[in-house]
């Protein structure tokens, strides 16, 4: 069975062009959706995936109707491939039920992985360069050094509950515990 998936982002848009193309491509059923492509969870896409079985094909008018990011598309394609479900994009002429279509998608996946690796390398190089200049990464501390010491002292005195200390200093429990751990590390070294 070939199931078509048609998506619009806003109610002002019209699904007719997509529906017509999917019917012409031989879809047995077409599932409509009205949701942003940036959302991973979309009711129409979820419904289409529920209907798909091993050997079926999911068809879309264009790749951007299925997802906005290449990463999301590749993840979805991996899931579909694992379930034995094919994929067709009419406009881009991609059909993963053919060797050529699989090749195109594997090239997309390789390019996406390459891009992720480049981003990781640039991030690491930037952090290393900043450390070499004496800069430390991470968020600024919510409290200055004197107030951090006060928070830890109050915690160690055990005269106030953790919640009371957090409310007095307007910090969260994880922040308080981080300050306690930080000062314990400094004292132990």
Backbone as JSON Lines, residues from 0, in Angstrom:
{"i":0,"aa":"X","n":[0.85,-1.17,0.0],"ca":[0.0,0.0,0.0],"c":[0.9,1.24,0.0]}
{"i":1,"aa":"X","n":[0.5,2.25,-0.73],"ca":[1.23,3.51,-0.75],"c":[0.36,4.55,-0.04]}
{"i":2,"aa":"X","n":[0.93,5.12,1.02],"ca":[0.22,6.11,1.82],"c":[0.87,7.47,1.6]}
{"i":3,"aa":"X","n":[0.05,8.45,1.23],"ca":[0.54,9.8,1.01],"c":[0.41,10.63,2.27]}
{"i":4,"aa":"X","n":[1.35,11.52,2.45],"ca":[1.32,12.44,3.59],"c":[1.4,13.86,3.04]}
{"i":5,"aa":"X","n":[0.34,14.65,3.31],"ca":[0.28,16.03,2.85],"c":[0.23,16.93,4.07]}
{"i":6,"aa":"X","n":[1.07,17.96,4.08],"ca":[1.13,18.84,5.25],"c":[1.15,20.3,4.84]}
{"i":7,"aa":"X","n":[0.38,21.1,5.59],"ca":[0.46,22.55,5.49],"c":[0.83,23.09,6.86]}
{"i":8,"aa":"X","n":[1.44,24.27,6.88],"ca":[1.87,24.85,8.14],"c":[0.79,25.73,8.77]}
{"i":9,"aa":"X","n":[0.01,26.38,7.93],"ca":[-1.04,27.27,8.44],"c":[-2.37,26.96,7.77]}
{"i":10,"aa":"X","n":[-3.43,27.38,8.4],"ca":[-4.77,27.12,7.86],"c":[-5.03,27.9,6.57]}
{"i":11,"aa":"X","n":[-4.25,28.97,6.32],"ca":[-4.45,29.76,5.1],"c":[-3.94,29.02,3.87]}
{"i":12,"aa":"X","n":[-3.08,28.03,4.07],"ca":[-2.54,27.27,2.94],"c":[-3.55,26.23,2.48]}
{"i":13,"aa":"X","n":[-3.29,25.67,1.3],"ca":[-4.23,24.73,0.69],"c":[-3.51,23.42,0.37]}
{"i":14,"aa":"X","n":[-4.18,22.3,0.64],"ca":[-3.59,20.98,0.41],"c":[-3.85,20.41,-0.99]}
{"i":15,"aa":"X","n":[-4.63,21.09,-1.81],"ca":[-5.06,20.54,-3.09],"c":[-3.9,20.12,-3.99]}
{"i":16,"aa":"X","n":[-2.89,20.97,-4.14],"ca":[-1.75,20.65,-5.0],"c":[-1.08,19.36,-4.55]}
{"i":17,"aa":"X","n":[-0.85,19.24,-3.23],"ca":[-0.2,18.04,-2.7],"c":[-1.07,16.8,-2.9]}
{"i":18,"aa":"X","n":[-2.36,16.93,-2.59],"ca":[-3.28,15.79,-2.74],"c":[-3.32,15.31,-4.18]}
{"i":19,"aa":"X","n":[-3.42,16.26,-5.13],"ca":[-3.47,15.89,-6.55],"c":[-2.21,15.15,-6.98]}
{"i":20,"aa":"X","n":[-1.05,15.65,-6.55],"ca":[0.22,15.01,-6.91],"c":[0.32,13.62,-6.3]}
{"i":21,"aa":"X","n":[-0.12,13.48,-5.06],"ca":[-0.06,12.17,-4.39],"c":[-1.02,11.17,-5.04]}
{"i":22,"aa":"X","n":[-2.2,11.63,-5.43],"ca":[-3.15,10.75,-6.14],"c":[-2.55,10.3,-7.47]}
{"i":23,"aa":"X","n":[-1.94,11.24,-8.2],"ca":[-1.33,10.92,-9.49],"c":[-0.16,9.94,-9.32]}
{"i":24,"aa":"X","n":[0.48,9.97,-8.15],"ca":[1.6,9.07,-7.89],"c":[1.13,7.68,-7.45]}
{"i":25,"aa":"X","n":[-0.19,7.5,-7.35],"ca":[-0.74,6.18,-7.03],"c":[-0.96,5.9,-5.56]}
{"i":26,"aa":"X","n":[-1.11,6.92,-4.74],"ca":[-1.35,6.69,-3.31],"c":[-2.75,6.11,-3.09]}
{"i":27,"aa":"X","n":[-2.8,5.06,-2.27],"ca":[-4.07,4.42,-1.94],"c":[-4.83,5.23,-0.89]}
{"i":28,"aa":"X","n":[-4.08,5.95,-0.08],"ca":[-4.69,6.73,0.99],"c":[-3.81,7.95,1.23]}
{"i":29,"aa":"X","n":[-4.44,9.09,1.56],"ca":[-3.69,10.32,1.82],"c":[-4.09,10.84,3.19]}
{"i":30,"aa":"X","n":[-3.07,11.1,4.0],"ca":[-3.28,11.63,5.35],"c":[-2.89,13.1,5.34]}
{"i":31,"aa":"X","n":[-3.8,13.97,5.78],"ca":[-3.54,15.4,5.83],"c":[-3.05,15.8,7.21]}
{"i":32,"aa":"X","n":[-2.27,16.86,7.23],"ca":[-1.77,17.37,8.49],"c":[-1.67,18.89,8.4]}
{"i":33,"aa":"X","n":[-1.9,19.55,9.51],"ca":[-1.74,21.0,9.58],"c":[-0.88,21.29,10.81]}
{"i":34,"aa":"X","n":[0.42,21.28,10.6],"ca":[1.36,21.49,11.71],"c":[2.68,21.96,11.15]}
{"i":35,"aa":"X","n":[3.46,22.61,11.98],"ca":[4.78,23.07,11.57],"c":[5.69,21.87,11.29]}
{"i":36,"aa":"X","n":[6.5,21.98,10.25],"ca":[7.44,20.91,9.93],"c":[8.55,20.8,10.95]}
{"i":37,"aa":"X","n":[8.71,21.82,11.78],"ca":[9.74,21.78,12.8],"c":[9.37,20.9,13.98]}
{"i":38,"aa":"X","n":[8.09,20.57,14.1],"ca":[7.65,19.71,15.2],"c":[7.9,18.26,14.85]}
{"i":39,"aa":"X","n":[8.51,17.53,15.77],"ca":[8.77,16.1,15.54],"c":[7.46,15.31,15.63]}
{"i":40,"aa":"X","n":[6.59,15.7,16.56],"ca":[5.32,15.0,16.74],"c":[4.22,15.77,16.03]}
{"i":41,"aa":"X","n":[3.66,15.13,14.99],"ca":[2.56,15.73,14.26],"c":[1.47,14.68,14.14]}
{"i":42,"aa":"X","n":[0.23,15.03,14.48],"ca":[-0.86,14.04,14.48],"c":[-1.02,13.3,13.15]}
{"i":43,"aa":"X","n":[-0.95,14.02,12.04],"ca":[-1.11,13.38,10.73],"c":[0.02,12.42,10.41]}
{"i":44,"aa":"X","n":[1.23,12.82,10.72],"ca":[2.38,11.95,10.48],"c":[2.32,10.72,11.37]}
{"i":45,"aa":"X","n":[1.92,10.94,12.63],"ca":[1.77,9.8,13.53],"c":[0.73,8.82,12.99]}
{"i":46,"aa":"X","n":[-0.38,9.36,12.48],"ca":[-1.45,8.52,11.91],"c":[-0.94,7.74,10.69]}
{"i":47,"aa":"X","n":[-0.23,8.42,9.81],"ca":[0.33,7.76,8.63],"c":[1.28,6.64,9.04]}
{"i":48,"aa":"X","n":[2.11,6.89,10.04],"ca":[3.06,5.87,10.5],"c":[2.35,4.68,11.12]}
{"i":49,"aa":"X","n":[1.21,4.93,11.78],"ca":[0.43,3.82,12.35],"c":[-0.12,2.91,11.26]}
{"i":50,"aa":"X","n":[-0.47,3.5,10.12],"ca":[-1.06,2.73,9.03],"c":[-0.03,1.94,8.23]}
{"i":51,"aa":"X","n":[1.21,2.41,8.22],"ca":[2.25,1.79,7.4],"c":[2.66,0.42,7.94]}
{"i":52,"aa":"X","n":[2.82,-0.51,7.05],"ca":[3.27,-1.86,7.38],"c":[4.48,-2.22,6.51]}
{"i":53,"aa":"X","n":[5.16,-3.29,6.89],"ca":[6.3,-3.78,6.12],"c":[5.9,-3.91,4.65]}
{"i":54,"aa":"X","n":[6.72,-3.36,3.76],"ca":[6.44,-3.42,2.33],"c":[5.66,-2.22,1.81]}
{"i":55,"aa":"X","n":[5.09,-1.4,2.68],"ca":[4.34,-0.22,2.26],"c":[5.32,0.9,1.89]}
{"i":56,"aa":"X","n":[4.76,1.98,1.34],"ca":[5.56,3.13,0.94],"c":[4.89,4.4,1.46]}
{"i":57,"aa":"X","n":[5.69,5.26,2.07],"ca":[5.23,6.58,2.48],"c":[5.64,7.57,1.39]}
{"i":58,"aa":"X","n":[4.66,8.32,0.87],"ca":[4.94,9.27,-0.21],"c":[4.61,10.69,0.23]}
{"i":59,"aa":"X","n":[5.46,11.63,-0.22],"ca":[5.21,13.05,0.03],"c":[5.4,13.81,-1.27]}
{"i":60,"aa":"X","n":[4.79,14.98,-1.34],"ca":[4.93,15.81,-2.54],"c":[6.35,16.35,-2.64]}
{"i":61,"aa":"X","n":[6.89,16.87,-1.52],"ca":[8.26,17.37,-1.45],"c":[8.85,16.99,-0.1]}
{"i":62,"aa":"X","n":[10.17,16.9,-0.03],"ca":[10.85,16.54,1.22],"c":[10.5,17.47,2.36]}
{"i":63,"aa":"X","n":[10.36,18.77,2.07],"ca":[10.09,19.72,3.15],"c":[8.71,19.54,3.77]}
{"i":64,"aa":"X","n":[7.85,18.76,3.13],"ca":[6.54,18.46,3.71],"c":[6.68,17.45,4.85]}
{"i":65,"aa":"X","n":[7.75,16.65,4.8],"ca":[7.97,15.63,5.83],"c":[8.73,16.2,7.03]}
{"i":66,"aa":"X","n":[9.69,17.08,6.78],"ca":[10.46,17.65,7.88],"c":[11.31,18.8,7.42]}
{"i":67,"aa":"X","n":[11.65,19.69,8.33],"ca":[12.43,20.87,7.97],"c":[13.93,20.61,8.03]}
{"i":68,"aa":"X","n":[14.35,19.72,8.9],"ca":[15.8,19.51,9.03],"c":[16.2,18.19,8.4]}
{"i":69,"aa":"X","n":[17.39,18.2,7.83],"ca":[17.92,16.99,7.21],"c":[18.1,15.91,8.27]}
{"i":70,"aa":"X","n":[18.49,16.33,9.46],"ca":[18.69,15.37,10.54],"c":[17.39,14.62,10.85]}
{"i":71,"aa":"X","n":[16.3,15.35,10.97],"ca":[15.0,14.72,11.26],"c":[14.61,13.78,10.12]}
{"i":72,"aa":"X","n":[14.81,14.21,8.88],"ca":[14.47,13.36,7.74],"c":[15.27,12.06,7.75]}
{"i":73,"aa":"X","n":[16.55,12.17,8.03],"ca":[17.4,10.98,8.03],"c":[17.02,10.03,9.16]}
{"i":74,"aa":"X","n":[16.72,10.6,10.33],"ca":[16.29,9.76,11.45],"c":[14.99,9.03,11.09]}
{"i":75,"aa":"X","n":[14.06,9.75,10.49],"ca":[12.79,9.13,10.1],"c":[13.0,8.06,9.03]}
{"i":76,"aa":"X","n":[13.89,8.34,8.07],"ca":[14.18,7.35,7.02],"c":[14.79,6.09,7.61]}
{"i":77,"aa":"X","n":[15.65,6.25,8.61],"ca":[16.26,5.08,9.26],"c":[15.19,4.24,9.94]}
{"i":78,"aa":"X","n":[14.24,4.9,10.59],"ca":[13.14,4.17,11.25],"c":[12.3,3.44,10.21]}
{"i":79,"aa":"X","n":[11.94,4.15,9.13],"ca":[11.13,3.52,8.08],"c":[11.87,2.33,7.46]}
{"i":80,"aa":"X","n":[13.16,2.53,7.17],"ca":[13.94,1.45,6.57],"c":[14.01,0.24,7.5]}
{"i":81,"aa":"X","n":[14.17,0.51,8.8],"ca":[14.21,-0.58,9.79],"c":[12.91,-1.36,9.86]}
{"i":82,"aa":"X","n":[11.8,-0.69,9.54],"ca":[10.49,-1.34,9.55],"c":[10.12,-1.91,8.18]}
{"i":83,"aa":"X","n":[11.05,-1.8,7.22],"ca":[10.79,-2.33,5.88],"c":[9.81,-1.5,5.08]}
{"i":84,"aa":"X","n":[9.77,-0.2,5.36],"ca":[8.86,0.71,4.68],"c":[9.66,1.6,3.73]}
{"i":85,"aa":"X","n":[9.18,1.72,2.51],"ca":[9.85,2.56,1.52],"c":[9.42,4.01,1.64]}
{"i":86,"aa":"X","n":[10.1,4.88,0.89],"ca":[9.78,6.31,0.93],"c":[9.9,6.88,-0.47]}
{"i":87,"aa":"X","n":[8.96,7.77,-0.83],"ca":[9.02,8.47,-2.11],"c":[8.78,9.95,-1.9]}
{"i":88,"aa":"X","n":[9.59,10.75,-2.57],"ca":[9.35,12.19,-2.64],"c":[9.14,12.49,-4.11]}
{"i":89,"aa":"X","n":[7.95,12.93,-4.47],"ca":[7.57,13.1,-5.87],"c":[8.41,14.18,-6.56]}
{"i":90,"aa":"X","n":[8.49,15.36,-5.97],"ca":[9.19,16.48,-6.6],"c":[10.67,16.21,-6.78]}
{"i":91,"aa":"X","n":[11.33,15.66,-5.75],"ca":[12.76,15.4,-5.83],"c":[13.09,14.07,-6.51]}
{"i":92,"aa":"X","n":[12.07,13.32,-6.88],"ca":[12.24,12.02,-7.54],"c":[13.12,11.07,-6.73]}
{"i":93,"aa":"X","n":[12.87,11.03,-5.43],"ca":[13.59,10.1,-4.55],"c":[12.65,8.95,-4.25]}
{"i":94,"aa":"X","n":[13.15,7.75,-4.43],"ca":[12.35,6.55,-4.16],"c":[13.28,5.51,-3.53]}
{"i":95,"aa":"X","n":[13.16,5.33,-2.22],"ca":[14.07,4.41,-1.52],"c":[13.73,2.95,-1.78]}
{"i":96,"aa":"X","n":[12.71,2.7,-2.58],"ca":[12.43,1.31,-2.95],"c":[13.31,0.9,-4.14]}
{"i":97,"aa":"X","n":[14.08,1.86,-4.68],"ca":[15.0,1.57,-5.78],"c":[16.43,1.76,-5.3]}
{"i":98,"aa":"X","n":[17.39,1.1,-5.91],"ca":[18.79,1.28,-5.52],"c":[19.26,2.74,-5.64]}
{"i":99,"aa":"X","n":[18.85,3.43,-6.69],"ca":[19.24,4.83,-6.87],"c":[18.69,5.73,-5.78]}
{"i":100,"aa":"X","n":[17.46,5.49,-5.39],"ca":[16.84,6.28,-4.32],"c":[17.53,6.05,-2.99]}
{"i":101,"aa":"X","n":[17.89,4.8,-2.72],"ca":[18.62,4.5,-1.48],"c":[19.97,5.21,-1.49]}
{"i":102,"aa":"X","n":[20.64,5.21,-2.64],"ca":[21.92,5.87,-2.76],"c":[21.8,7.35,-2.43]}
{"i":103,"aa":"X","n":[20.8,8.01,-2.99],"ca":[20.61,9.44,-2.74],"c":[20.44,9.68,-1.25]}
{"i":104,"aa":"X","n":[19.63,8.86,-0.59],"ca":[19.41,9.1,0.82],"c":[20.65,8.79,1.66]}
{"i":105,"aa":"X","n":[21.42,7.8,1.27],"ca":[22.66,7.52,1.99],"c":[23.67,8.66,1.81]}
{"i":106,"aa":"X","n":[23.66,9.29,0.64],"ca":[24.52,10.46,0.43],"c":[24.08,11.59,1.34]}
{"i":107,"aa":"X","n":[22.76,11.82,1.44],"ca":[22.24,12.84,2.36],"c":[22.7,12.54,3.78]}
{"i":108,"aa":"X","n":[22.59,11.29,4.19],"ca":[22.98,10.9,5.56],"c":[24.47,11.14,5.78]}
{"i":109,"aa":"X","n":[25.29,10.8,4.79],"ca":[26.73,11.0,4.91],"c":[27.05,12.49,5.02]}
{"i":110,"aa":"X","n":[26.37,13.32,4.23],"ca":[26.6,14.76,4.29],"c":[26.18,15.32,5.64]}
{"i":111,"aa":"X","n":[25.07,14.84,6.18],"ca":[24.6,15.31,7.49],"c":[25.59,14.92,8.58]}
{"i":112,"aa":"X","n":[26.12,13.7,8.51],"ca":[27.11,13.27,9.49],"c":[28.38,14.1,9.38]}
{"i":113,"aa":"X","n":[28.8,14.38,8.15],"ca":[29.97,15.21,7.9],"c":[29.76,16.59,8.52]}
{"i":114,"aa":"X","n":[28.58,17.17,8.31],"ca":[28.28,18.49,8.86],"c":[28.32,18.47,10.4]}
{"i":115,"aa":"X","n":[27.74,17.43,11.0],"ca":[27.77,17.32,12.47],"c":[29.21,17.24,12.98]}
{"i":116,"aa":"X","n":[30.05,16.47,12.28],"ca":[31.46,16.34,12.68],"c":[32.21,17.66,12.55]}
{"i":117,"aa":"X","n":[31.93,18.42,11.48],"ca":[32.56,19.73,11.32],"c":[32.16,20.68,12.44]}
{"i":118,"aa":"X","n":[30.88,20.68,12.79],"ca":[30.4,21.54,13.87],"c":[31.07,21.16,15.18]}
{"i":119,"aa":"X","n":[31.17,19.86,15.43],"ca":[31.82,19.38,16.65],"c":[33.28,19.82,16.69]}
{"i":120,"aa":"X","n":[33.99,19.68,15.57],"ca":[35.4,20.09,15.5],"c":[35.56,21.59,15.74]}
{"i":121,"aa":"X","n":[34.7,22.4,15.09],"ca":[34.79,23.85,15.26],"c":[34.49,24.25,16.7]}
{"i":122,"aa":"X","n":[33.51,23.6,17.31],"ca":[33.16,23.91,18.71],"c":[34.32,23.58,19.63]}
{"i":123,"aa":"X","n":[34.9,22.4,19.45],"ca":[36.03,21.98,20.28],"c":[37.22,22.92,20.1]}
{"i":124,"aa":"X","n":[37.51,23.3,18.85],"ca":[38.63,24.21,18.58],"c":[38.37,25.57,19.23]}
{"i":125,"aa":"X","n":[37.15,26.06,19.15],"ca":[36.81,27.34,19.76],"c":[36.95,27.31,21.27]}
{"i":126,"aa":"X","n":[36.49,26.23,21.9],"ca":[36.62,26.09,23.36],"c":[38.08,25.99,23.77]}
{"i":127,"aa":"X","n":[38.86,25.22,23.02],"ca":[40.3,25.1,23.32],"c":[41.0,26.45,23.2]}
{"i":128,"aa":"X","n":[40.66,27.22,22.17],"ca":[41.27,28.53,21.98],"c":[40.88,29.47,23.12]}
{"i":129,"aa":"X","n":[39.63,29.42,23.55],"ca":[39.18,30.27,24.66],"c":[39.89,29.88,25.95]}
{"i":130,"aa":"X","n":[40.04,28.57,26.21],"ca":[40.76,28.12,27.41],"c":[42.21,28.57,27.38]}
{"i":131,"aa":"X","n":[42.83,28.52,26.2],"ca":[44.23,28.94,26.05],"c":[44.39,30.43,26.38]}
{"i":132,"aa":"X","n":[43.34,31.21,26.15],"ca":[43.36,32.64,26.48],"c":[42.9,32.89,27.91]}
{"i":133,"aa":"X","n":[42.68,31.81,28.68],"ca":[42.3,31.94,30.08],"c":[40.81,32.09,30.33]}
{"i":134,"aa":"X","n":[40.0,31.92,29.32],"ca":[38.56,32.04,29.51],"c":[37.99,30.69,29.89]}
{"i":135,"aa":"X","n":[37.05,30.74,30.76],"ca":[36.4,29.52,31.22],"c":[34.99,29.5,30.66]}
{"i":136,"aa":"X","n":[34.56,28.37,30.16],"ca":[33.23,28.28,29.58],"c":[32.16,28.1,30.64]}
{"i":137,"aa":"X","n":[30.95,28.06,30.2],"ca":[29.84,27.81,31.12],"c":[29.1,29.07,31.5]}
{"i":138,"aa":"X","n":[28.06,28.85,32.23],"ca":[27.21,29.94,32.67],"c":[27.84,30.71,33.81]}
{"i":139,"aa":"X","n":[27.49,31.98,33.92],"ca":[27.95,32.76,35.07],"c":[27.24,32.27,36.31]}
{"i":140,"aa":"X","n":[27.92,32.37,37.43],"ca":[27.33,31.98,38.71],"c":[26.21,32.96,39.06]}
{"i":141,"aa":"X","n":[25.15,32.43,39.62],"ca":[24.01,33.28,40.01],"c":[24.4,34.16,41.2]}
{"i":142,"aa":"X","n":[25.17,33.62,42.11],"ca":[25.57,34.36,43.31],"c":[27.05,34.71,43.25]}
{"i":143,"aa":"X","n":[27.39,35.84,43.86],"ca":[28.81,36.18,43.94],"c":[29.48,35.25,44.96]}
{"i":144,"aa":"X","n":[30.81,35.36,45.06],"ca":[31.57,34.42,45.9],"c":[31.13,34.47,47.37]}
{"i":145,"aa":"X","n":[30.86,35.67,47.88],"ca":[30.46,35.82,49.28],"c":[29.11,35.13,49.53]}
{"i":146,"aa":"X","n":[28.16,35.29,48.63],"ca":[26.85,34.67,48.81],"c":[26.92,33.15,48.61]}
{"i":147,"aa":"X","n":[27.8,32.7,47.74],"ca":[27.98,31.25,47.56],"c":[28.51,30.65,48.86]}
{"i":148,"aa":"X","n":[29.47,31.33,49.48],"ca":[30.02,30.86,50.75],"c":[28.94,30.84,51.82]}
{"i":149,"aa":"X","n":[28.08,31.87,51.85],"ca":[26.97,31.93,52.8],"c":[26.03,30.75,52.6]}
{"i":150,"aa":"X","n":[25.71,30.44,51.34],"ca":[24.82,29.32,51.04],"c":[25.4,28.01,51.57]}
{"i":151,"aa":"X","n":[26.68,27.81,51.35],"ca":[27.34,26.58,51.8],"c":[27.39,26.53,53.33]}
{"i":152,"aa":"X","n":[27.69,27.68,53.97],"ca":[27.72,27.72,55.43],"c":[26.35,27.38,56.01]}
{"i":153,"aa":"X","n":[25.3,27.98,55.46],"ca":[23.93,27.68,55.92],"c":[23.61,26.2,55.76]}
{"i":154,"aa":"X","n":[24.04,25.65,54.64],"ca":[23.79,24.23,54.37],"c":[24.51,23.36,55.41]}
{"i":155,"aa":"X","n":[25.77,23.67,55.7],"ca":[26.57,22.85,56.62],"c":[26.12,23.01,58.08]}
{"i":156,"aa":"X","n":[25.57,24.16,58.43],"ca":[25.11,24.39,59.8],"c":[23.85,23.57,60.13]}
{"i":157,"aa":"X","n":[23.14,23.15,59.11],"ca":[21.94,22.3,59.25],"c":[20.87,22.93,60.15]}
{"i":158,"aa":"X","n":[20.81,24.25,60.19],"ca":[19.77,24.93,60.97],"c":[18.58,25.31,60.09]}
{"i":159,"aa":"X","n":[18.76,25.22,58.78],"ca":[17.7,25.54,57.82],"c":[17.56,24.37,56.85]}
{"i":160,"aa":"X","n":[16.36,24.2,56.32],"ca":[16.18,23.16,55.31],"c":[16.77,23.65,53.99]}
{"i":161,"aa":"X","n":[16.99,22.73,53.1],"ca":[17.52,23.09,51.78],"c":[16.56,24.05,51.09]}
{"i":162,"aa":"X","n":[15.26,23.78,51.21],"ca":[14.25,24.64,50.57],"c":[14.31,26.06,51.15]}
{"i":163,"aa":"X","n":[14.47,26.18,52.47],"ca":[14.57,27.51,53.08],"c":[15.79,28.27,52.57]}
{"i":164,"aa":"X","n":[16.92,27.59,52.49],"ca":[18.15,28.22,52.0],"c":[17.95,28.7,50.56]}
{"i":165,"aa":"X","n":[17.36,27.84,49.76],"ca":[17.13,28.18,48.35],"c":[16.2,29.38,48.23]}
{"i":166,"aa":"X","n":[15.16,29.43,49.04],"ca":[14.22,30.56,48.99],"c":[14.9,31.84,49.47]}
{"i":167,"aa":"X","n":[15.71,31.77,50.52],"ca":[16.4,32.96,51.03],"c":[17.32,33.57,49.97]}
{"i":168,"aa":"X","n":[18.01,32.71,49.25],"ca":[19.02,33.19,48.3],"c":[18.51,33.2,46.85]}
{"i":169,"aa":"X","n":[17.25,32.78,46.65],"ca":[16.64,32.74,45.32],"c":[17.46,31.9,44.34]}
{"i":170,"aa":"X","n":[17.77,30.68,44.78],"ca":[18.48,29.72,43.92],"c":[17.73,28.4,43.95]}
{"i":171,"aa":"X","n":[18.06,27.53,43.01],"ca":[17.43,26.21,42.96],"c":[18.24,25.21,43.79]}
{"i":172,"aa":"X","n":[17.64,24.07,44.08],"ca":[18.35,23.03,44.82],"c":[19.61,22.57,44.07]}
{"i":173,"aa":"X","n":[19.51,22.28,42.75],"ca":[20.73,21.86,42.05],"c":[21.84,22.9,42.13]}
{"i":174,"aa":"X","n":[21.47,24.2,42.11],"ca":[22.48,25.25,42.22],"c":[23.15,25.21,43.58]}
{"i":175,"aa":"X","n":[22.34,25.06,44.64],"ca":[22.9,24.96,45.99],"c":[23.86,23.78,46.09]}
{"i":176,"aa":"X","n":[23.42,22.62,45.62],"ca":[24.28,21.44,45.69],"c":[25.55,21.61,44.87]}
{"i":177,"aa":"X","n":[25.45,22.32,43.76],"ca":[26.66,22.57,42.94],"c":[27.64,23.43,43.71]}
{"i":178,"aa":"X","n":[27.13,24.45,44.43],"ca":[28.01,25.3,45.24],"c":[28.67,24.49,46.36]}
{"i":179,"aa":"X","n":[27.89,23.62,46.99],"ca":[28.44,22.79,48.06],"c":[29.54,21.88,47.5]}
{"i":180,"aa":"X","n":[29.27,21.24,46.39],"ca":[30.26,20.36,45.75],"c":[31.51,21.13,45.34]}
{"i":181,"aa":"X","n":[31.31,22.31,44.79],"ca":[32.43,23.13,44.32],"c":[33.35,23.5,45.47]}
{"i":182,"aa":"X","n":[32.78,23.96,46.59],"ca":[33.61,24.34,47.73],"c":[34.24,23.12,48.4]}
{"i":183,"aa":"X","n":[33.56,21.98,48.38],"ca":[34.14,20.75,48.94],"c":[35.34,20.32,48.1]}
{"i":184,"aa":"X","n":[35.22,20.45,46.78],"ca":[36.35,20.11,45.88],"c":[37.54,21.02,46.13]}
{"i":185,"aa":"X","n":[37.27,22.31,46.32],"ca":[38.35,23.27,46.54],"c":[39.07,22.97,47.86]}
{"i":186,"aa":"X","n":[38.3,22.64,48.91],"ca":[38.88,22.36,50.22],"c":[39.69,21.07,50.18]}
{"i":187,"aa":"X","n":[39.22,20.06,49.45],"ca":[39.89,18.77,49.44],"c":[41.16,18.75,48.59]}
{"i":188,"aa":"X","n":[41.35,19.77,47.74],"ca":[42.57,19.79,46.9],"c":[43.68,20.58,47.48]}
